[in-house]
Amino acid sequence: MDAFFASVELLRYPQLKGLPVVIGGGRRKVDEIVRQSYADIPLGEVPVVAFPLLKDYVGRGVITTATYAARQFGVGSAMGMMKAARLCPQAIVLPVDFDEVRRYSRLFKSTIAEIAPLVEDRGVDEVYIDFTDVPGGQREGGRVLARLVQKAIFERTGLTCSIGVAPNKLVAKMASEFNKPNGISVLYEEEIQARIWPLPVRKINGIGPKAEVRLAKLHLHTIGDIAAQQRDWLVDNFGESYGAWMHEAAWGRDERPVVTESEPVSMSRETTFERDLHAVRDRAELGAIFTNLCTQVAQDLQRKGYVGKTIGIKLRYDDFRTATRDLTIDSFTADARTIRQTAGLCLKRVDLSRRLRLLGVRVGKLAREGSVQAQRAGAAPGAESASHQAREPVAGEGTLELF
């Protein structure tokens, strides 16, 4: 989807189309603020001057996404709001409406599934589609079906998307970025060298910033540079698994199927503070944030029908160092109180003398709630009793509150 979070907001505020807009920052409701001055007119008619500007933003938030008009100034996802304000001070800033984003996410995915049922969910704004066996799917190399998908999504949601059509998931992902926004790019296997090899190494989904630095030290800057190396040389420098994968990826090879059913590995919530907080001096504020994060994770688990056994925390200090700790309990849970207690135990194992800029809570080792209940129902009474007894010490130890 094209600038998905921002595009969803522009459905509410069409008067902002074509303007630089960033999504992120504070948790206030912009529509509530503009309503104070423009209570008698629809949101879509509120004057542009009524919206807050990025130059006036003060805080520690990061950008979720930005419109293409804002991206022309160098503003992008995951960038700090204060840095973005220096690049594009005139941009309008809007908070994320997660409920609305999720609603449109479900809507565009269900629209695709009506046309091509083999769909792999890759997050809130992206999917893979296998249309090998869709009637007429191969016409014009898949371009006809891609146009149909775009048209159906736009008619159902008012949103645009960009589609890459290719022999496999790896190349299709790269091709989807060729012609944004609202573009279609068809890439054939014989075009890999001409169209993929000149791209920077980071265009391969799976090569991150650390790998990019290591590749640059070896004078490998483009995908073609990687493809020119022997497989054994890449294995020697990057390890058996990663080096071999890197060689295959550079040649555009990817045998992964489109997976229509996948289970999440974990669920988490985290927040970056508006100012650095200290575990002692800001104990009450941190405690409230911590409890809220645990509650949100519990609600996410319950809403999606999962329970988990491994509960962890993530801290980022004022010097940007990150610390993570986790603890595996005896029984699956989606209970906010249990998550809070266990995450509190994890806090005992990290340095809390430094100021904090970010706090996160994570639940992993997930299972479907129904399958766990079925296992419990089939267990002998003595086994259930033993399991219950094993849970008690965790709850008792969790009474020690650090914040």
C-alpha positions as CSV (number, residue, x, y, z in Angstrom):
1,M,0.0,0.0,0.0
2,D,1.2,3.5,-0.8
3,A,2.1,5.5,2.3
4,F,-0.6,3.5,4.0
5,F,-0.9,5.3,7.4
6,A,-0.8,8.7,5.8
7,S,-3.2,7.7,3.0
8,V,-5.8,6.5,5.6
9,E,-5.6,9.9,7.3
10,L,-6.1,11.7,3.9
11,L,-9.4,9.9,3.5
12,R,-10.5,11.7,6.6
13,Y,-8.8,15.0,5.6
14,P,-8.9,15.1,1.8
15,Q,-8.0,18.8,1.9
16,L,-4.4,17.7,2.8
17,K,-3.8,15.8,-0.4
18,G,-0.7,16.9,-2.2
19,L,0.8,18.5,0.9
20,P,3.7,17.2,3.0
21,V,2.1,15.3,5.9
22,V,3.9,13.1,8.5
23,I,2.2,10.5,10.7
24,G,3.6,10.0,14.2
25,G,4.3,11.9,17.4
26,G,1.9,12.5,20.2
27,R,-1.2,10.6,21.2
28,R,-3.7,13.5,21.1
29,K,-6.6,13.4,18.8
30,V,-6.1,16.1,16.1
31,D,-9.8,15.9,15.0
32,E,-10.8,16.8,18.6
33,I,-8.5,19.9,18.5
34,V,-9.8,21.2,15.2
35,R,-13.3,20.5,16.3
36,Q,-12.9,23.1,19.1
37,S,-12.6,25.8,16.5
38,Y,-14.6,24.3,13.6
39,A,-17.4,22.4,15.3
40,D,-20.0,23.2,12.7
41,I,-18.3,22.0,9.5
42,P,-17.3,18.5,8.3
43,L,-13.7,17.3,9.0
44,G,-13.0,17.4,5.3
45,E,-13.7,21.1,5.1
46,V,-11.5,22.2,8.0
47,P,-9.0,24.8,6.8
48,V,-5.4,23.6,6.3
49,V,-4.2,26.3,8.6
50,A,-6.0,24.6,11.5
51,F,-3.6,21.6,11.5
52,P,-0.5,21.4,13.7
53,L,2.9,21.8,11.9
54,L,6.0,19.7,12.3
55,K,8.1,22.8,13.2
56,D,6.0,23.2,16.4
57,Y,6.5,19.6,17.5
58,V,8.5,19.0,20.6
59,G,9.1,15.5,21.8
60,R,10.8,12.2,21.2
61,G,8.4,10.5,18.7
62,V,9.4,8.9,15.4
63,I,7.7,9.0,12.1
64,T,5.5,6.1,11.2
65,T,5.2,7.2,7.5
66,A,5.0,10.3,5.4
67,T,3.2,11.4,2.2
68,Y,5.3,11.4,-0.9
69,A,5.2,15.2,-0.9
70,A,7.0,15.1,2.5
71,R,9.5,12.4,1.3
72,Q,10.8,14.8,-1.3
73,F,12.4,16.7,1.6
74,G,14.2,13.6,2.8
75,V,11.6,12.7,5.5
76,G,11.0,9.0,5.9
77,S,9.7,6.2,8.2
78,A,11.5,5.6,11.5
79,M,13.1,9.1,11.4
80,G,12.9,11.1,14.6
81,M,10.3,13.8,14.5
82,M,12.7,16.6,15.6
83,K,15.1,15.7,12.8
84,A,12.2,15.6,10.3
85,A,11.2,19.1,11.6
86,R,14.5,20.5,10.4
87,L,14.1,19.0,7.0
88,C,10.5,19.9,6.4
89,P,9.2,22.3,9.1
90,Q,6.1,23.1,7.0
91,A,4.8,19.5,7.1
92,I,1.5,18.8,8.8
93,V,1.8,16.3,11.6
94,L,-1.0,13.9,12.5
95,P,-1.1,11.0,15.0
96,V,-1.7,7.4,14.1
97,D,-5.3,6.1,14.3
98,F,-4.5,2.4,14.7
99,D,-8.1,1.3,14.8
100,E,-8.8,2.9,11.4
101,V,-5.6,1.6,9.9
102,R,-6.5,-2.0,11.0
103,R,-9.9,-1.6,9.5
104,Y,-8.6,-0.6,6.1
105,S,-5.9,-3.3,6.3
106,R,-8.6,-6.0,6.7
107,L,-10.6,-4.4,3.9
108,F,-7.9,-4.3,1.3
109,K,-6.7,-7.8,2.1
110,S,-10.2,-9.3,1.9
111,T,-10.6,-7.5,-1.5
112,I,-7.5,-9.1,-2.9
113,A,-8.6,-12.6,-1.6
114,E,-11.8,-12.3,-3.6
115,I,-9.7,-12.1,-6.8
116,A,-6.7,-14.3,-5.9
117,P,-7.3,-16.5,-2.9
118,L,-3.6,-17.4,-2.3
119,V,-2.5,-14.5,-0.2
120,E,0.3,-14.2,2.3
121,D,-0.2,-11.6,5.0
122,R,3.1,-9.6,5.5
123,G,1.9,-7.0,8.0
124,V,-0.6,-4.2,8.1
125,D,0.1,-2.8,4.6
126,E,1.7,-5.6,2.5
127,V,0.9,-9.0,1.0
128,Y,2.3,-11.5,-1.4
129,I,-0.1,-13.0,-4.0
130,D,0.4,-16.2,-5.9
131,F,-1.8,-16.0,-9.0
132,T,-0.2,-18.9,-10.9
133,D,-3.5,-20.7,-11.2
134,V,-5.8,-17.7,-11.3
135,P,-7.8,-17.8,-14.6
136,G,-6.3,-15.1,-16.9
137,G,-3.6,-14.4,-14.3
138,Q,-0.8,-14.7,-16.9
139,R,-2.2,-12.2,-19.4
140,E,0.4,-9.6,-20.3
141,G,2.8,-11.2,-17.8
142,G,0.4,-10.6,-14.9
143,R,-0.2,-6.9,-15.6
144,V,-3.9,-7.4,-16.4
145,L,-4.5,-9.1,-13.0
146,A,-2.4,-6.4,-11.2
147,R,-4.6,-3.7,-12.7
148,L,-7.7,-5.5,-11.6
149,V,-6.3,-5.7,-8.0
150,Q,-5.5,-2.0,-8.0
151,K,-8.9,-1.1,-9.3
152,A,-10.8,-3.3,-6.8
153,I,-8.8,-1.9,-3.9
154,F,-9.3,1.7,-4.9
155,E,-13.1,1.2,-5.5
156,R,-13.4,-0.6,-2.1
157,T,-11.2,1.7,0.0
158,G,-10.2,4.8,-1.9
159,L,-6.6,3.9,-1.4
160,T,-3.8,3.1,-3.9
161,C,-1.2,0.4,-4.0
162,S,1.9,-0.5,-6.0
163,I,2.4,-4.0,-7.3
164,G,5.5,-5.9,-8.4
165,V,5.0,-8.9,-10.6
166,A,7.9,-11.4,-10.7
167,P,8.7,-15.1,-10.7
168,N,9.2,-15.2,-6.9
169,K,8.7,-13.3,-3.6
170,L,12.1,-11.8,-3.3
171,V,12.1,-10.1,-6.7
172,A,8.4,-9.2,-6.5
173,K,9.2,-7.3,-3.3
174,M,11.9,-5.3,-5.0
175,A,9.8,-4.7,-8.1
176,S,6.9,-3.3,-6.0
177,E,9.2,-0.3,-5.2
178,F,10.1,0.5,-8.8
179,N,7.1,2.6,-9.7
180,K,5.5,4.1,-6.6
181,P,2.9,5.4,-6.0
182,N,0.1,3.5,-7.7
183,G,2.4,1.7,-10.1
184,I,2.8,-1.8,-11.6
185,S,6.2,-3.3,-12.4
186,V,6.5,-6.6,-14.2
187,L,10.0,-8.1,-14.0
188,Y,11.0,-11.2,-15.9
189,E,13.7,-13.6,-14.9
190,E,15.9,-12.6,-17.8
191,E,15.8,-9.0,-16.7
192,I,17.5,-9.7,-13.3
193,Q,20.9,-8.6,-14.4
194,A,19.8,-5.4,-16.1
195,R,17.2,-4.2,-13.5
196,I,18.3,-5.7,-10.2
197,W,22.0,-5.8,-10.2
198,P,22.5,-2.0,-10.4
199,L,20.5,-1.5,-7.2
200,P,22.1,-0.8,-3.8
201,V,22.5,-3.9,-1.7
202,R,19.9,-2.7,0.8
203,K,17.2,-3.2,-1.8
204,I,17.4,-6.9,-1.0
205,N,14.9,-7.6,1.7
206,G,17.0,-9.3,4.3
207,I,20.2,-7.1,4.0
208,G,20.1,-4.6,6.8
209,P,22.3,-1.7,7.9
210,K,24.9,-3.8,9.6
211,A,25.3,-6.2,6.7
212,E,25.5,-3.1,4.4
213,V,28.4,-1.7,6.4
214,R,30.2,-5.1,6.2
215,L,29.6,-5.3,2.5
216,A,30.9,-1.8,1.9
217,K,34.1,-2.6,3.7
218,L,34.5,-5.4,1.2
219,H,33.8,-2.9,-1.7
220,L,30.5,-4.5,-2.4
221,H,27.9,-1.7,-3.0
222,T,25.4,-3.0,-5.5
223,I,23.5,-6.3,-5.9
224,G,25.6,-7.0,-8.9
225,D,28.8,-6.7,-6.8
226,I,27.5,-9.5,-4.6
227,A,26.4,-11.6,-7.6
228,A,30.0,-11.3,-9.0
229,Q,31.4,-13.1,-6.0
230,Q,31.9,-16.8,-5.6
231,R,29.4,-18.5,-3.3
232,D,32.3,-20.0,-1.2
233,W,33.8,-16.5,-0.7
234,L,30.5,-15.1,0.6
235,V,30.2,-18.1,2.9
236,D,33.7,-17.5,4.2
237,N,32.9,-13.9,5.0
238,F,29.3,-14.1,6.1
239,G,28.7,-17.6,7.4
240,E,27.3,-20.8,5.8
241,S,23.6,-19.8,6.0
242,Y,23.7,-16.1,5.4
243,G,26.5,-16.2,2.8
244,A,24.7,-18.9,0.7
245,W,21.4,-17.0,0.9
246,M,23.1,-13.7,-0.1
247,H,24.5,-15.4,-3.2
248,E,21.1,-16.8,-4.2
249,A,19.3,-13.5,-3.5
250,A,21.8,-11.5,-5.7
251,W,20.9,-13.8,-8.6
252,G,17.2,-13.4,-7.9
253,R,16.6,-16.9,-6.7
254,D,13.9,-17.6,-4.1
255,E,12.0,-20.9,-3.7
256,R,9.8,-19.8,-0.8
257,P,6.1,-20.4,-1.4
258,V,3.3,-18.0,-0.7
259,V,2.2,-19.1,2.8
260,T,-1.5,-18.5,3.4
261,E,-1.5,-19.5,7.0
262,S,1.2,-18.4,9.4
263,E,1.4,-18.1,13.2
264,P,2.9,-15.0,14.8
265,V,6.1,-15.6,16.8
266,S,5.4,-12.9,19.4
267,M,3.3,-9.9,20.1
268,S,4.8,-6.7,21.6
269,R,4.1,-3.1,22.5
270,E,6.7,-0.4,23.0
271,T,6.7,3.4,23.4
272,T,9.4,6.1,23.1
273,F,9.1,8.8,25.8
274,E,8.6,12.5,25.2
275,R,11.6,13.0,27.6
276,D,14.1,10.6,29.2
277,L,12.6,9.0,32.4
278,H,14.4,7.7,35.5
279,A,13.3,4.5,37.3
280,V,13.4,6.2,40.7
281,R,12.6,9.9,40.1
282,D,9.9,9.1,37.5
283,R,8.7,5.9,39.1
284,A,5.0,6.7,39.1
285,E,5.0,7.8,35.4
286,L,7.0,4.8,34.3
287,G,4.8,2.5,36.4
288,A,1.7,3.7,34.6
289,I,3.3,3.4,31.2
290,F,4.6,-0.1,32.0
291,T,1.2,-1.3,33.2
292,N,-0.5,0.2,30.1
293,L,1.9,-1.6,27.8
294,C,1.3,-4.9,29.5
295,T,-2.5,-4.3,29.3
296,Q,-2.2,-3.5,25.6
297,V,-0.2,-6.7,24.9
298,A,-2.8,-8.8,26.8
299,Q,-5.6,-7.2,24.8
300,D,-3.8,-7.9,21.5
301,L,-3.4,-11.6,22.6
302,Q,-7.0,-11.9,23.6
303,R,-8.3,-10.2,20.5
304,K,-6.3,-12.5,18.2
305,G,-6.9,-15.7,20.3
306,Y,-3.3,-16.4,21.4
307,V,-1.6,-17.1,24.7
308,G,2.2,-17.1,25.4
309,K,4.8,-18.4,27.8
310,T,7.8,-16.2,27.3
311,I,7.5,-12.6,28.6
312,G,10.2,-10.1,28.1
313,I,11.1,-6.4,28.2
314,K,13.0,-4.0,26.1
315,L,14.8,-0.9,27.4
316,R,16.6,1.8,25.4
317,Y,18.8,4.1,27.5
318,D,19.6,7.8,27.0
319,D,22.8,6.8,25.1
320,F,20.8,4.6,22.7
321,R,22.1,1.3,24.1
322,T,19.3,-1.3,24.2
323,A,18.8,-4.1,26.8
324,T,16.4,-7.0,26.6
325,R,15.5,-9.7,29.1
326,D,12.8,-12.4,29.1
327,L,11.5,-15.1,31.4
328,T,9.6,-18.3,30.4
329,I,6.8,-19.2,32.8
330,D,5.2,-22.7,33.3
331,S,1.8,-21.9,31.9
332,F,0.4,-20.1,28.9
333,T,-1.2,-16.8,29.6
334,A,-2.9,-13.7,28.1
335,D,-3.6,-12.2,31.5
336,A,-2.4,-8.6,31.9
337,R,-1.6,-9.0,35.6
338,T,0.5,-12.1,35.0
339,I,2.3,-10.4,32.1
340,R,2.9,-7.3,34.4
341,Q,4.3,-9.5,37.2
342,T,6.6,-11.5,35.0
343,A,7.8,-8.5,33.1
344,G,8.5,-6.9,36.5
345,L,10.8,-9.8,37.3
346,C,12.7,-9.1,34.1
347,L,13.3,-5.5,35.2
348,K,15.3,-6.8,38.2
349,R,17.9,-8.1,35.8
350,V,18.7,-4.8,34.0
351,D,20.5,-1.6,34.9
352,L,18.0,1.0,36.0
353,S,20.5,3.6,37.1
354,R,20.5,5.3,33.7
355,R,17.7,7.4,32.2
356,L,15.4,5.6,29.8
357,R,14.1,6.8,26.4
358,L,12.1,3.7,25.4
359,L,10.2,0.8,27.1
360,G,8.7,-2.2,25.6
361,V,6.9,-5.5,26.6
362,R,6.8,-8.7,24.6
363,V,5.1,-12.0,24.9
364,G,6.5,-14.9,22.9
365,K,6.3,-18.7,22.5
366,L,2.7,-18.2,21.4
367,A,0.0,-20.8,20.9
368,R,-3.6,-20.7,20.0
369,E,-5.8,-20.4,23.1
370,G,-8.2,-23.0,21.9
371,S,-5.4,-25.7,21.5
372,V,-4.1,-25.0,25.0
373,Q,-7.5,-25.3,26.5
374,A,-8.0,-28.6,24.7
375,Q,-4.7,-29.9,26.1
376,R,-5.7,-28.8,29.6
377,A,-9.1,-30.5,29.2
378,G,-7.5,-33.8,28.2
379,A,-4.9,-33.7,31.0
380,A,-5.2,-35.8,34.1
381,P,-6.4,-33.9,37.3
382,G,-3.1,-34.4,39.0
383,A,-1.2,-32.9,36.1
384,E,-3.4,-29.8,36.1
385,S,-2.9,-29.4,39.8
386,A,0.9,-29.6,39.4
387,S,0.8,-27.0,36.7
388,H,-1.2,-24.7,38.9
389,Q,1.3,-25.1,41.8
390,A,4.2,-24.3,39.5
391,R,2.6,-20.9,38.7
392,E,2.3,-19.7,42.2
393,P,5.9,-18.7,42.9
394,V,6.0,-16.5,39.8
395,A,3.0,-14.6,41.0
396,G,4.4,-14.2,44.5
397,E,7.8,-13.0,43.4
398,G,6.1,-10.5,41.1
399,T,4.9,-8.5,44.1
400,L,8.3,-6.6,44.1
401,E,7.6,-3.5,42.1
402,L,10.5,-1.6,40.6
403,F,8.3,1.0,39.0
